């Protein structure tokens, strides 16, 4: 007895593609939420900065607006930004402490399963 499982395989691959897309969008949404928290650090004029270890507080909104989820291949997505100062905020520099926003977002999405 033999069975043609090509339809099952195609359906499973389609479901996998949709699941990866959903997770990429969830990550994008969570990063944007991380970047929408009010600052708890120093106040400079009308802007309250983030405290070290907190996600960056919104000043201009440029970083938050730049977060995208892009499909690279059938089962591969890239979630991130092209804003040049994003890495400095995420990991810190010798002049500023880290203000992580991608790693905490990824951990929240990962913990939800």
HELIX and SHEET records of a PDB file:
HELIX    1   1 UNK A    6  UNK A   34  1                                  29    
HELIX    2   2 UNK A   62  UNK A   66  1                                   5    
HELIX    3   3 UNK A   86  UNK A   91  1                                   6    
HELIX    4   4 UNK A  102  UNK A  111  1                                  10    
SHEET    1   A 2 UNK A  43  UNK A  44  0                                        
SHEET    2   A 2 UNK A  47  UNK A  48 -1                                        
SHEET    1   B 2 UNK A  68  UNK A  73  0                                        
SHEET    2   B 2 UNK A  76  UNK A  80 -1                                        
END                                                                             
